[in-house]
Amino acid sequence: MEFFVSYFELFLSLLMAVVLGATLGIERSLAGKTAGMRTYSLVSLGSALFVTISQMVIATSSSYMTGLDPLRMASQIIVGIGFIGAGLVVLRGSQLTGITTAAGVWVSAGVGMACGFGLYPIALFATGLTLFVFTVLWIIERDYLQEILDKNIQPAPNAEEIEEEKKEDVVKEL
């Protein structure tokens, strides 16, 4: 099985995964959901990275490794890191934290796998995209999306405000 794909095509697939994942995450952020632009882009990047690594390993190992499956161990890494990532997600009161960190850990497992298989250009590019997600998309989420959310979402009145309004209504009726 021959596999001829340029690094440009591989980098483009990783970049598209980040852009499209971020696009989905923007909608989720605007809907007020916990997992937003950065989380979605990291999960999308990690998935694309694992598939890219798998394609390259199969293409390079099929000619000299008969009967061995180098991706069997790789698939177990993905599952194991998912388990670790689940431990990073914490619910504090009504606030969910750690989900983007967990997604970042998952992507870093892909970077480590790429390094382990000797796919250094892909590991470097995925690391750069991950840093972009952690920094630039964080600024966009923090400054622009939060501003939109703050304008569209009015805080729910607390119990004291409701009681005060009831008292004012009773006084008006008298």
N, C-alpha and C positions, 0 to 999 in steps of 0.2 A: 504494500500500500504506500503510494507516494503522497507526500503532503508538501506542496509548495505554496506557502503563503509568506509574503514579505512581512518584515517587522512593522512596516507602515500599516498594513492591513490589520495586524494584531493590535497595534496601538490604537488604531481607529475603532476597533470593536470595544476596547476597554473604555475609550473616551465616550463613545456612544452610550455605553452602559451607564456611565456616570451622569451624562446629560439627561438621558431618558428616566433614570431612577430619580434624579433631582426634580424632574418635571412632575412625576407622580407624587413626590414628597411635597412639592409646593401646594398641590391641591389638598393634601392631607393636613398641611400646616394651616391653610386657610380655613379648613373645616374644623380647626381647633383640636386635632388629634395629637397624641403624644409623639408618635413616630413621624418625623417630618422629612424635610429635604435632605438633610445629611444622612439620616438613617437609611432612607430608601436608596440614595445614591451609593452608599457603602455596601449594602446588601447586593445591589445590582452589579457593582464592580467586583465584589467577591465571587459572585456566581460566574460572571464572564471570565474572571481570572482562573477559576478552577476548570472551566470548560477549555479555555485556551491551553492551560498546562496539560490537560488530559489529551487534547488533540496532538500536541507536540510530542509528548512522551510516547504515545501510541505510534506516531509516525517514525520516531527515531529508534524505538526499541523493538519494533516488530521484525526487523531484519535479522537481529542477532539474539533475541530472547524468545525462544519457542517454549511454550508451556508455562511461562512465568507471566504474572500480571502485576506490573509495578504500580498500577493504580488502585489495587486492593488496599494497600496501606494508606494511600492518599485519601481514599474515601473514608477511612476510619479517622483520619485527622480531622476531616470536615465535621464529622459527627461529634468527636470529642471536644473540639473547640466550641461547637454549638452548646454543649453541656456547660462548659466553663462560662461562656457568654451569658447563659441563663442565670448563672450565679451572680453576675454583675448587675443585673437589672433588679432594682429595689423600689418598693412602693413605700414612700414616706408620706403618711397621711393620705391625701388624695393626689399626691404628686409622684409620677413615675420617673425614676432617674436611672441613668446608666445604659439606656438602650443604644445610644449612639456609640458609647464606649464599647459595648458588646459587639456591635457591628464592626467597629474598627479592629477589635481583636480577631474577629472572623476573617477580615481582609488580610490582616497581618499573617494569619496562618497560610493564606494563599501566597503571600510574598515569600514566606519561609519555604513553602513547597517549591515555588519557582526557583529559589536559590538552591535548594536541595537537588533539583533536577538539572541544575546548571543553566537555567533560563534567566540569566542575569539582566539582559535588557528589559525583559518583561517585568521582572521584580522591581527594577529601578523606576520604570514608567508607572507601575501600579502604586509604588510608594509616593511618587510625585502627585498622582491623582488623589491619593488618600489625604496627603497634606493639603491639597487644594480644597478638598471637601471639608476637612477639619477647620480650615482658616477662612477661606473666602466665602464658602457657603454659610459658615457660621455667622459671618458679618452680615450677609444678605438676610439670613433668617432673623437675626437679632434686630437689625435696624429697619428693614423694610417690611417683612412679613408681620412682625410683631406690631408695627404701627398700623397696618391694615386691620389686624385682629382687634387692636385696642379701639379703633373707630367703630367697628361693627358689633362688638360684643359689649353689652351693658351689664355691669355686675348685678347679680340678683340681690334684691333687698334682704337685709337680715331681719331677724325676728323683732328686734327693737323698732326698726323703721316701720314694719307692718303694724305693730301695736300702736305706734304714734299716729299713723294714718287713720286707724280705726277710731282713736280718741277724737281726732279732728273731725271725722265724719259725724260722730255722735254729737259733738258740740254744735256743728252746723245744723243738725236736725232739730236741736232744742231751740 
